[in-house]
Amino acid sequence: MRSDRSRLTAELRSAKEPSTEQKQRFADFLSKKYRRKVPLRWEQDDSLKSGFRLQVGSDVYDWSLDGRIRQFQDYLRQLQPGQQDLMPLMRQAVEDWSLAVVPEEIGTVLTVDSEIATVGGLEHAQYGEILLFTGGIRGMVQDLRRGELSCVVFGDAEEISAGSIVRRTKKTAGVPVGEGFLGRVVDALGVPIDGKGRIQAEGRRPIEAPAPGILDRQPVNTPMETGLLAIDSMFPIGRGQRELIIGDRQTGKTAIALDTILNQKGKDVVCIYVAIGQKTSSIAQMVENLSRRGAMDYTTVISAPAGASAALQYIAPYAGCALGEYFMYQGRDVLIIYDDLSKHAVAYRALSLLMGRSPGREAYPGDVFYLHSRLLERAAHLSDELGGGSMTALPIAETQAGDVSAYIPTNIISITDGQIFLESDLFFSGQRPAVNVGLSVSRVGGDAQTKAMKKAAGTLRLELAQYREMEVFTQFSSDLDEATKRQLVYGQGLMRLLRQPQYHPLAQHQQVILLVSALGHVMQDVPLDDIDRFEDGLLAAIEEQVPDLCRRIDMTGQLEPEDREEIVELAKEFLEDFQSGGKRGG
């Protein structure tokens, strides 16, 4: 029974009327607890099989049979069995457990609409708090209003009806974390969905956490190599950076992310892939590809497919980020991929509209910018005092007809440290990865690029820009001089060089060899159709002849002038054999 703060009243419910002695005990308890005399009224409630339920204002003391069972269940959930046998632990729990005299705040479901439940009576509930509905269904508070609140439901909302009881847990939403999640596929709540059994968690982290402050970070100074020549040479990514992958549908965005995961094999990098709003079949295929290539050993896949509720799609990236933070604060390097944040924004829009929030541009709520900024800001390279770990974020965003000025892409571009723009025309012409050199940029990765890669890449970006400009002008001319023709052929060779099949990331020394050879005009006279075969043969020949040089480039990231000269000379020798049809040229 509710009352104002100045005058408390208590309501006692039970199946049978309590004795005079029992009523006196309750009166003494109330006087001691609230330091005043609280009027007590008894009401019969046949639904209570045994025990009592006492409500004082918004506080509820549940000593009924259901309340005792629920308390015991909560007590068991808090136990950490570890590697112990569960049965002895259960026996000890039964012996140690005692009924706690703690107040609960209980509310009532007012309305249920799709995935949103409106609840009344929970005056002290906080944003992000987990609520417990009848049947064990959980929800998270998302909207606070006078006299009521709205929460998103994690589960089947059809099992909740108006008038049912809601309890506060006084806990914020969190997910289990631990080493056991590596190699597993879980949903947005951390529940395994790969059929491999239960995961032993080592702790729990809130899905919403403040980003590291200025003093808790250090500059991005270590490369996070993707294995893709087009990216590592011109738009390098550093550990702790946030680099957006953006482009139209079916232009190879996910392919870049997966190749980056494959390239982390043997580099002690934890990878987390968050699939938001994708087809379940696509997620299954991706997991199969990663497993076949041994990448699942250091990867966790968090799946919130298109068939999942908007609530689960909404919390999925935050859950993935919480898992990544667990490893980051242990001093490890983490790569997390959000695929994709456009669908994440759509899920949040659906929830916001259901909660009655005012729509803004494109019907998105006003805080959609904050939605992604508080997520991506958690990616960082921590200071040495905090262990020096890092979390590198590769968010993916989808555009319509190449429009990077749309609402969501613009927001994410403003938050991230650069973007890799994939162009549809390039993709369909066979240029894969279809990276648009003009619109792509990495704002901090250059500071983390190795000296070997810097020296090898040299003027690549400038040469490609000149080639594309020349290509546009020469489209209207039929008579070209030899110098122009040669420049065009050179540019076409560079574009062909940047083509790379999926699931074939290149090591650093391989990228350096190819760049030095190409920019040294060694590949100038190789026919375009033979460049792929020439590259494979060249890499095999140099790795066989100078393995120490290749090893030194990978280990130190250095490229001396004499190393460059040696690579060019070896490339020229291989070119002669290749053109003459020797063994190495095949």
Secondary structure as UniProt FT lines:
FT   TURN            5..6
FT   STRAND          10..14
FT   HELIX           20..34
FT   STRAND          40..44
FT   TURN            46..47
FT   STRAND          53..56
FT   TURN            57..58
FT   STRAND          59..62
FT   HELIX           65..77
FT   TURN            82..83
FT   HELIX           86..96
FT   STRAND          104..113
FT   TURN            114..115
FT   STRAND          116..120
FT   TURN            123..124
FT   TURN            127..128
FT   STRAND          129..133
FT   HELIX           134..136
FT   STRAND          138..145
FT   TURN            146..147
FT   STRAND          148..154
FT   HELIX           157..159
FT   TURN            162..163
FT   STRAND          165..172
FT   STRAND          174..177
FT   HELIX           179..181
FT   TURN            182..183
FT   STRAND          185..186
FT   TURN            188..189
FT   STRAND          203..206
FT   HELIX           214..216
FT   HELIX           229..234
FT   TURN            239..240
FT   STRAND          244..247
FT   TURN            249..250
FT   HELIX           253..262
FT   TURN            263..268
FT   STRAND          269..276
FT   HELIX           280..292
FT   TURN            293..294
FT   HELIX           296..298
FT   STRAND          299..304
FT   TURN            306..307
FT   HELIX           310..328
FT   TURN            329..331
FT   STRAND          333..339
FT   HELIX           341..354
FT   TURN            355..356
FT   HELIX           361..363
FT   TURN            366..367
FT   HELIX           368..376
FT   TURN            377..378
FT   STRAND          381..382
FT   HELIX           384..386
FT   STRAND          390..398
FT   TURN            401..402
FT   TURN            404..405
FT   HELIX           407..415
FT   STRAND          418..422
FT   HELIX           424..428
FT   TURN            429..430
FT   TURN            437..439
FT   STRAND          441..442
FT   HELIX           445..448
FT   HELIX           451..457
FT   TURN            458..459
FT   HELIX           460..474
FT   TURN            475..476
FT   HELIX           482..497
FT   TURN            502..503
FT   HELIX           508..519
FT   TURN            520..525
FT   HELIX           528..530
FT   HELIX           531..545
FT   HELIX           547..556
FT   HELIX           561..580
FT   TURN            583..585
//
